[in-house]
Amino acid sequence: MLQVSYIRENREEVLNRLSVRNFKNPELVDQIIKLDDDRRQTQTLLDSIAAEANAAAKKVGELMRQGLKEEAEAIKAKTTSFKEQTRTIGDKLSAIEILLQAELVLLPNLPHHSVPKGIGADDNQVAFEHGVIPQLMAAALPHWELAAKYDIIDFELGNKIAGAGFPVYKGKGAKLQRALINFFLDNAEAAGYREMQPPIVVNEASGFGTGQLPDKEGQMYHITGDNLYLIPTAEVPVTNLYRDVILKAEELPIKNCAYTPCFRREAGSYGAHVRGLNRLHQFDKVEIVQVVHPDHSYEVLENMSNYVQSLLQKLELPYRVLSLCGGDMGFTSAKTYDMEVWCAAQARWLEVSSVSNFETYQTNRLKLRYKSGDGKPQLAHTLNGSALALPRIVASLLENNQDDKGIKIPAALVPYTGFEYIS
């Protein structure tokens, strides 16, 4: 959530940066400034009445001490109107603050100055490419057919149990899942991330804190009886570990990682581009999260991007890095890199990771601050990234590594799987 003071003091800059996102409601900025004006004026009036009431109470005390009871009672009688005014104006102030908060959460984060302007995915910029596109044999199969051939993933059985988008992993398919999770966690630990095991359900405050609510409410599974939400990513509970916390500056950066199942209601269209593992409602992911000093967050963003790329290199997957344009970025992000791997049998790029800097957008909602010595608490910056999401990684590993013997497991993963081939 943007800070009202920043919006007031930098109106033109805010409008210009929102235009990079192709934001459709710039009038909202002036509405927020107007509400903040009303809030300030109402607060000033409330403070003035409170000051008068305090002065009157003090005067009553002085008159009583002087034995002037009649004069004291006369002033005391007038203080009743102060109480009524305070209550009325206080209610008005509360209503304005609620409305201001409701308007503020409708503003997305401001793109960093390096983010290219654009409307959608076609306007993203390829920042880097790595690896050689594999040339497959003529009889190569897409991963959903390989999964059936080797009996490692059963989409129909998952559909029977829960519905489309909830596959069942079997035998070496299940072991491959577990191997990838452990591989990602071990690499994260080696890179200095502390492993956490958070809840996979969160309350409304947690969803609001990281920006999933109210922006993505329709994409989250809601447990209505308890008013809890299944998490769409470990970013939500892990970042919320620090909600309403003031950290010491020397504690930064904080680096956490977590494996969780993730749940997303987002419905896809029909066709090969959403078949198999390409888009699921439940999937496994290892997430990395950092809380950092604002002066270092863009350096950290590059480091996190490089770390995710190192995982893809170890898995021997050809990939590219996209710098997302303003119109394709998430609501809460100031800058995002997407990593896409080449899926050979489908002959298409598949997104497997997003690494984002949220600057103070989340920490303002979370009231997550840091303090240096006796200084005033300041908002920290938060970042997160998928490191990595499993479904499309598995899809690419299956498709890219198929040969006449089966599916070859990358060397770095063999110590985790215990086998070199799926056959």
SULZIKA-V879266 format. One record per residue. PSI is psi in whole degrees, 0 to 359 (* if undefined). NEAR is the number of other ideal C-beta (glycine too) atoms within 12 Angstrom. Layout:
PSI&NEAR  PSI&NEAR
This chain:
133&38  151&42  134&25  321&30  321&19  319&26  316&33  314&23  346&14  45&19  310&24  319&16  318&19  314&31  318&23  318&19  326&33  330&34  333&24  330&32  354&38  38&23  132&27  356&14  62&18  338&25  338&16  328&26  313&33  328&20  320&23  317&36  319&30  316&22  322&28  324&30  314&19  320&24  315&30  315&21  318&18  321&28  320&22  317&16  318&22  318&27  322&18  316&18  321&26  321&23  318&16  317&22  319&27  320&17  320&18  318&26  320&21  320&18  319&23  316&26  319&18  316&16  321&20  320&18  333&13  359&13  10&10  68&17  320&15  315&14  322&19  317&23  326&16  316&16  322&26  322&24  325&15  337&21  343&26  320&16  328&17  318&27  318&20  317&15  318&22  318&25  315&18  313&18  326&27  320&22  319&16  317&21  317&27  319&18  319&18  317&28  322&23  316&16  319&22  316&32  319&24  325&19  321&28  320&32  352&29  349&25  126&39  172&35  156&42  129&36  143&39  154&29  341&16  354&22  127&39  146&28  143&26  169&23  320&20  198&16  329&18  343&14  1&22  152&29  132&25  114&22  332&27  145&23  147&20  141&26  170&25  131&13  122&21  145&24  116&15  161&24  162&16  329&9  19&13  145&25  151&26  162&30  328&41  331&30  325&25  320&38  320&39  320&21  318&21  4&27  51&19  339&36  131&38  105&23  325&30  320&19  320&20  322&25  322&16  318&13  316&15  323&18  176&18  142&23  10&29  74&28  161&39  125&24  137&33  144&22  237&20  338&30  318&38  320&24  324&25  320&42  309&35  321&23  315&32  318&41  311&36  322&25  313&34  319&45  317&33  320&24  322&30  317&37  318&22  333&18  5&26  10&19  139&32  126&22  136&28  153&28  89&19  170&28  154&22  10&28  149&26  159&37  177&23  320&23  322&21  318&37  323&38  320&32  322&35  0&47  4&40  327&40  135&30  3&21  318&25  29&26  321&19  345&16  355&26  143&33  126&30  124&25  95&18  324&10  329&7  0&12  48&15  161&24  136&37  138&31  140&39  345&42  153&46  345&45  322&46  301&46  324&36  316&44  323&44  352&42  336&29  15&36  135&30  35&17  139&24  114&24  158&30  142&20  327&25  349&12  344&20  146&31  152&32  128&34  115&32  152&37  159&40  140&39  133&38  155&36  151&32  148&36  128&33  129&29  349&25  127&20  137&15  165&19  173&11  158&11  172&12  330&21  347&21  15&24  162&30  235&39  1&42  328&36  120&29  160&38  336&28  131&32  164&39  146&36  144&43  128&46  143&48  137&49  136&45  143&42  122&43  166&36  138&31  330&28  343&17  2&23  328&34  332&27  318&19  320&36  315&37  319&24  319&27  321&43  315&36  325&24  314&35  319&46  325&34  326&25  317&42  324&40  319&21  329&30  1&40  37&26  129&42  138&31  167&40  155&29  127&35  135&34  112&33  141&41  167&30  321&36  347&28  358&32  156&42  157&35  324&35  352&44  145&40  332&37  138&44  137&43  132&44  139&38  128&47  138&37  152&44  127&33  107&41  315&33  327&34  345&31  52&19  158&25  138&30  129&42  130&35  349&44  144&40  132&39  122&45  147&48  124&45  358&49  234&38  8&33  315&41  318&44  332&45  320&34  320&39  344&35  46&25  112&37  167&30  159&33  133&21  115&20  235&11  10&8  172&12  138&12  139&20  153&25  133&34  177&42  146&43  149&52  154&51  164&48  152&49  127&44  57&49  173&45  135&48  319&42  310&44  336&43  312&47  316&50  316&48  320&46  317&47  312&46  316&39  333&41  15&36  140&35  190&24  350&13  342&14  224&20  117&39  133&25  133&33  145&30  321&15  339&25  342&37  318&21  339&16  326&26  323&31  3&16  154&22  340&21  147&23  117&35  *&20
